[in-house]
């Protein structure tokens, strides 16, 4: 089997799909590639405790994918972000 590719967003359904894809990739001993599409022109306000700061969707999506990859526990995971336009 070639690489396993799964597209995700922040939904529970997408997270379950990523878990299933990681299990499949592990079973076949292949790479898992997790992808997400974002609007690169947008920014968001992020709060951590009482601190507030502005982040762009690209940076936020990259952090989300890195965190998801760590949670999935498969040792052959890459991720990429695509522009929705």
Backbone as CSV, one residue per row, in Angstrom:
resi,resn,N_x,N_y,N_z,CA_x,CA_y,CA_z,C_x,C_y,C_z
1,UNK,0.844,-1.182,0.000,0.000,0.000,0.000,0.883,1.236,0.000
2,UNK,0.446,2.248,-0.734,1.129,3.533,-0.740,0.718,4.332,0.483
3,UNK,1.141,5.571,0.556,0.804,6.431,1.683,-0.709,6.544,1.877
4,UNK,-1.101,6.779,3.124,-2.493,7.051,3.468,-2.617,8.563,3.624
5,UNK,-3.632,9.142,3.007,-3.872,10.578,3.074,-5.256,10.806,3.672
6,UNK,-5.340,11.724,4.627,-6.641,12.056,5.219,-6.747,13.577,5.332
7,UNK,-7.894,14.093,4.927,-8.179,15.517,5.078,-8.932,15.749,6.376
8,UNK,-8.559,16.808,7.084,-9.193,17.092,8.364,-9.606,18.554,8.463
9,UNK,-10.530,18.791,9.370,-10.847,20.115,9.862,-10.896,19.966,11.382
10,UNK,-11.561,20.822,12.071,-11.564,20.740,13.539,-12.735,19.942,14.094
11,UNK,-13.474,19.261,13.254,-14.651,18.521,13.709,-14.274,17.185,14.345
12,UNK,-15.186,16.662,15.152,-14.994,15.336,15.745,-14.964,14.251,14.674
13,UNK,-15.771,14.438,13.634,-15.797,13.469,12.540,-14.426,13.387,11.866
14,UNK,-13.815,14.521,11.617,-12.492,14.543,10.986,-11.440,13.924,11.907
15,UNK,-11.556,14.175,13.197,-10.610,13.577,14.148,-10.732,12.053,14.133
16,UNK,-11.967,11.547,14.095,-12.168,10.091,14.013,-11.590,9.528,12.712
17,UNK,-11.754,10.275,11.625,-11.185,9.841,10.344,-9.659,9.794,10.430
18,UNK,-9.057,10.771,11.102,-7.598,10.795,11.250,-7.115,9.619,12.100
19,UNK,-7.850,9.292,13.150,-7.494,8.143,13.993,-7.563,6.858,13.176
20,UNK,-8.643,6.690,12.403,-8.785,5.493,11.566,-7.676,5.429,10.512
21,UNK,-7.343,6.565,9.926,-6.282,6.604,8.922,-4.932,6.265,9.545
22,UNK,-4.673,6.747,10.762,-3.419,6.425,11.456,-3.336,4.933,11.753
23,UNK,-4.446,4.347,12.171,-4.465,2.900,12.431,-4.209,2.111,11.149
24,UNK,-4.800,2.553,10.046,-4.588,1.895,8.762,-3.124,2.010,8.321
25,UNK,-2.562,3.211,8.437,-1.162,3.425,8.059,-0.234,2.577,8.924
26,UNK,-0.525,2.492,10.216,0.302,1.669,11.105,0.197,0.198,10.737
27,UNK,-1.004,-0.258,10.429,-1.208,-1.670,10.079,-0.453,-2.051,8.814
28,UNK,-0.343,-1.113,7.878,0.349,-1.383,6.626,1.801,-0.901,6.631
29,UNK,2.233,-0.301,7.739,3.608,0.170,7.842,3.944,1.247,6.828
30,UNK,3.005,2.158,6.604,3.212,3.208,5.613,3.044,4.586,6.230
31,UNK,3.337,5.596,5.470,3.229,6.981,5.923,1.774,7.437,5.971
32,UNK,1.495,8.334,6.910,0.205,9.009,6.980,0.448,10.477,6.675
33,UNK,-0.314,11.005,5.746,-0.208,12.411,5.386,-1.533,13.078,5.734
34,UNK,-1.512,14.030,6.664,-2.712,14.725,7.126,-2.741,16.109,6.469
35,UNK,-3.848,16.430,5.818,-3.958,17.706,5.114,-5.153,18.504,5.623
36,UNK,-5.018,19.816,5.512,-6.074,20.733,5.945,-6.065,21.934,5.009
37,UNK,-7.234,22.437,4.684,-7.369,23.584,3.805,-7.813,24.795,4.620
38,UNK,-7.164,25.950,4.404,-7.496,27.162,5.154,-7.554,28.363,4.225
39,UNK,-8.152,29.408,4.716,-8.171,30.699,4.033,-6.992,31.492,4.581
40,UNK,-5.946,31.604,3.814,-4.697,32.223,4.288,-4.834,33.698,4.627
41,UNK,-5.847,34.384,4.146,-5.982,35.808,4.395,-6.630,36.147,5.721
42,UNK,-7.153,35.176,6.418,-7.899,35.432,7.649,-6.984,35.474,8.863
43,UNK,-7.455,36.131,9.888,-6.765,36.089,11.174,-7.810,35.825,12.245
44,UNK,-7.348,35.361,13.392,-8.251,35.039,14.487,-7.697,35.596,15.780
45,UNK,-8.571,35.817,16.729,-8.155,36.200,18.072,-8.082,34.941,18.914
46,UNK,-6.979,34.787,19.612,-6.760,33.600,20.423,-6.573,34.040,21.865
47,UNK,-7.240,33.357,22.781,-7.097,33.651,24.192,-6.489,32.488,24.936
48,UNK,-5.504,32.787,25.751,-4.898,31.794,26.634,-4.938,32.403,28.025
49,UNK,-5.839,31.885,28.848,-6.037,32.503,30.158,-6.554,33.911,29.952
50,UNK,-5.916,34.880,30.576,-6.333,36.277,30.407,-5.585,36.965,29.273
51,UNK,-4.643,36.271,28.648,-3.878,36.847,27.545,-4.635,36.678,26.225
52,UNK,-4.635,37.713,25.427,-5.268,37.687,24.108,-4.224,38.069,23.063
53,UNK,-4.214,37.367,21.953,-3.325,37.753,20.865,-3.943,37.363,19.539
54,UNK,-3.402,37.899,18.484,-3.907,37.650,17.135,-3.010,36.647,16.436
55,UNK,-3.629,35.732,15.721,-2.882,34.721,14.979,-3.508,34.592,13.600
56,UNK,-2.724,34.189,12.627,-3.314,33.952,11.322,-3.731,32.485,11.223
57,UNK,-4.642,32.187,10.312,-5.164,30.840,10.168,-4.079,29.841,9.787
58,UNK,-3.089,30.293,9.017,-2.027,29.397,8.596,-1.220,28.909,9.801
59,UNK,-0.838,29.827,10.661,-0.089,29.464,11.865,-0.933,28.598,12.780
60,UNK,-2.192,28.965,12.950,-3.094,28.202,13.804,-3.317,26.793,13.247
61,UNK,-3.517,26.681,11.941,-3.725,25.367,11.320,-2.483,24.494,11.441
62,UNK,-1.311,25.086,11.265,-0.069,24.326,11.388,0.082,23.775,12.808
63,UNK,-0.247,24.589,13.805,-0.172,24.128,15.194,-1.200,23.028,15.458
64,UNK,-2.409,23.204,14.925,-3.450,22.185,15.079,-2.992,20.850,14.496
65,UNK,-2.425,20.879,13.286,-1.977,19.642,12.647,-0.803,19.007,13.386
66,UNK,0.105,19.816,13.889,1.233,19.273,14.657,0.732,18.604,15.931
67,UNK,-0.220,19.235,16.610,-0.792,18.649,17.823,-1.543,17.350,17.502
68,UNK,-2.311,17.354,16.420,-3.048,16.167,16.016,-2.088,15.026,15.691
69,UNK,-1.021,15.324,14.986,-0.036,14.292,14.635,0.551,13.655,15.890
70,UNK,0.843,14.464,16.902,1.369,13.911,18.168,0.327,13.024,18.845
71,UNK,-0.926,13.424,18.812,-1.995,12.642,19.438,-2.210,11.300,18.740
72,UNK,-2.009,11.256,17.442,-2.280,10.035,16.684,-1.278,8.930,16.994
73,UNK,-0.076,9.294,17.398,0.867,8.295,17.864,1.537,7.449,16.802
74,UNK,1.253,7.691,15.536,1.933,6.957,14.456,3.267,7.657,14.207
75,UNK,4.326,6.911,13.966,5.646,7.540,13.867,6.012,8.008,12.461
76,UNK,5.126,7.862,11.504,5.401,8.289,10.133,4.290,9.228,9.649
77,UNK,4.185,10.400,10.273,3.127,11.344,9.918,3.748,12.642,9.411
78,UNK,3.228,13.107,8.289,3.546,14.440,7.799,2.230,15.201,7.689
79,UNK,2.330,16.508,7.593,1.099,17.288,7.409,1.359,18.448,6.458
80,UNK,0.281,18.904,5.834,0.360,20.013,4.903,-0.913,20.843,4.977
81,UNK,-0.768,22.116,4.638,-1.889,23.039,4.646,-2.056,23.585,3.238
82,UNK,-3.274,23.531,2.730,-3.559,24.060,1.411,-4.388,25.313,1.505
83,UNK,-4.274,26.151,0.502,-5.056,27.367,0.410,-6.395,27.048,-0.214
84,UNK,-7.474,27.430,0.433,-8.802,27.046,-0.063,-9.177,27.737,-1.352
85,UNK,-8.475,28.771,-1.744,-8.797,29.456,-3.022,-8.192,28.757,-4.153
